[in-house]
Amino acid sequence: MTGPEIILVALATPLIGAVGIALNHGAPNRRETVTLATAAALFLCVAALLPAVLAGERPALTLFEVLPGLALAFSVEPLGMLFALVASGLWIVNSLYSIGYLRGNGEQKQTRFYVCFALALFSAVGIAFAANVFTLFVFYELLTLITYPLVTHHGSDKARNGGRTYLGLLVGTSVLFLLPALVFTWHVAGTTDFAPGGILGGRLDGLALAGLLALYMFGLGKAALMPFHRWLPAAMVAPTPVSALLHAVAVVKAGVFSVVKVVVYVFGLDTLAGGADWLVAVAGFTILAASVVALNADNLKRRLAYSTVSQLSYVVLAAALLAPLSVVGAALHIATHAAAKITLFFAAGAIYTAAHKTEVSQLDGIGRQMPWTMGAFAVGALSLIGIPPAAGFVSKWFIMGGALQGGHHLVATVLVVSTLLNAAYLLPIIHAAFFKPLPAGDTHPNGEAPLPMVLAMMTTAALTIALFIFSAPLLRLVQPLAVS
């Protein structure tokens, strides 16, 4: 197949899979087989584009033109290739995990869950392969709407309230900020097509440039920059596989991916020189403030949620530094954070399923009951902190290198302090799990969660290590961003 044909098949695969899942509503085994087969097929389609992208080609497909110069179009470049590989690859293990979680907890509306998940991956692939801001906007909004039923899956008042916050903030920021940014870009540049070096060079400067950047950065609400971050902890009312989707597979990664894509391919690093300092400050504040909130959170999923808010701003900060090394680090952090954070959420869900514990203060000695789960948790935690041989070390190394390359010593200090805060809210969990005694009366081990959940955790933990050991192919993929 040609590149355009593979793009079309990649977009169609999750849609066809969603139909197959719905048709097998009454046969759970067949339904879940269709889910896993669809996830594997999507990953193979995406991977089939990788050799061409590595060879410098940019496969492209235009579906139709809405207005002159405004088309629904797709093009595969290195950053989009990375995001598509992350999303499609992790969908496989998340599907495996979901089978164990949904069955183990007797969740209702499982067919709807799998259908929405497939449609969410369709949206994520559309975002990854978007050739222009218009296409990105369409699929970005579609992702928000499709994931709403997943956030409100339990149907309780708490779930509905969390869903309202989720939908309100993400749709609100898109309509108030991102849509005007799209229209203004089209007006100024005559196009919204992504292009190496950007499309705004020589067309805007000063306050107008900074204002447009602000519209984009706050309009891309899934990046969870403060003060538009509350949707993310609010969405923790969802089942753990959905939390994994939100934090690692699609939603937040769509946000920070879009931030990097806009900075590199709409503005251009040279055009933004000196105009993104305010963004560095906002991202730095978000990194530290969210880490402090995480440090004081006893609920495990809430602690991990605010950790995500902090870690996402590493990507925003790295992009805003406008240094070649930091932009590469931003792209790498999308992948390394995804592997680590999905591992941590898988562990949180396993603890809830097997031991019915949700608070950090309840985890004393649980490493004796669930050694595989807490071992995987330890790997994910070390990656977020940035300790080798976990993958987070690689992306943080490049971000720190970019900060020092540009003479941003205050930013380097922020990175060091945030690393210490990461250690402060993650390492005590590991210590309590393995080195503190079980609470009185809790003498009978509950054992591990269902096998599919454990296998999924082991896979993502292994991936977290593998991305450190075999980082060269990943670097080869994202290196062109340093010269875009």
Sequence and secondary structure as in RCSB ss.txt:
>XXXX:A:sequence
MTGPEIILVALATPLIGAVGIALNHGAPNRRETVTLATAAALFLCVAALLPAVLAGERPALTLFEVLPGLALAFS
VEPLGMLFALVASGLWIVNSLYSIGYLRGNGEQKQTRFYVCFALALFSAVGIAFAANVFTLFVFYELLTLITYPL
VTHHGSDKARNGGRTYLGLLVGTSVLFLLPALVFTWHVAGTTDFAPGGILGGRLDGLALAGLLALYMFGLGKAAL
MPFHRWLPAAMVAPTPVSALLHAVAVVKAGVFSVVKVVVYVFGLDTLAGGADWLVAVAGFTILAASVVALNADNL
KRRLAYSTVSQLSYVVLAAALLAPLSVVGAALHIATHAAAKITLFFAAGAIYTAAHKTEVSQLDGIGRQMPWTMG
AFAVGALSLIGIPPAAGFVSKWFIMGGALQGGHHLVATVLVVSTLLNAAYLLPIIHAAFFKPLPAGDTHPNGEAP
LPMVLAMMTTAALTIALFIFSAPLLRLVQPLAVS
>XXXX:A:secstr
  HHHHHHHHHHHHHHHHHHHHHTTT HHHHHHHHHHHHHHHHHHHHHHHHHHHTT   EEEEEEEETTEEEEEE
  HHHHHHHHHHHHHHHHHHHHHHHHHHHTT S HHHHHHHHHHHHHHHHHHHTBSBHHHHHHHHHHHHHHHHHH
HTTT SHHHHHHHHHHHHHHHHHIIIIIHHHHHHHHHHHS  B  TT S TTT  HHHHHHHHHHHHHH GGG  
TTS THHHHGGGS HHHHHIIIIISHHHHHHHHHHHHIIIII TTTTTTT HHHHHHHHHHHHHHHHHHHT  BH
HHHHHHHHHHHHHHHHHHHHH  HHHHHHHHHHHHHHHHHHHHHHHHHHHHHHHH   BGGG TTHHHH HHHHH
HHHHHHHHHHT TTSTHHHHHHHHHHHHHHTT HHHHHHHHHHHHHHHHHHHHHHHHHHHS   TT  S      
HHHHHHHHHHHHHHHHHHHT HHHHHHHGGGGG 
